[in-house]
């Protein structure tokens, strides 16, 4: 004999399995999307004969507005310490950034984009604007994009605590 409680419990288990599958699929999609995003950036760099990695170009984009410390870039959450140091060193060697020490903390390094670094950042940011504008053409509204962003931020917050 099946009771209402047993039927509800079965439904809850089925719902949990479906939620888990959707969650796993969403994570796989985010991974694939990240790789595609790096491919888009690499393609833009290749069109302009820039010998930079996609990660290095993204560092330029993040530091485009103002001087930033390596700690601030790391706090954005996208870069690991040794990887960040390596990439910033390569950017400095290539003439895309200038490194300096702030007066208030000689242990820290500030990066500031050179004119060439700003040009690369601008190329990538313009390409991203074009891609953002094309979202409407595939049926993704600004509201849907905002909901998706909020959901991903909430998951990030959940895992950060």
ABEGO torsion letter per residue (X at the ends): XBBAAAAAAAAAAAAAAAAAAAAAAAAAAAAAAAAAAAAAAAAAAAAAGBBBBAAAAAAAAAAAABBBBAAAAAAAGABBAAAAAAAAAAAAAAGABBBBBBAABAABBBBBBBAAAAAAAAAAAAAAAAAAAAAAAAGBBAAAAAAAAAAAAAAAAAAAX
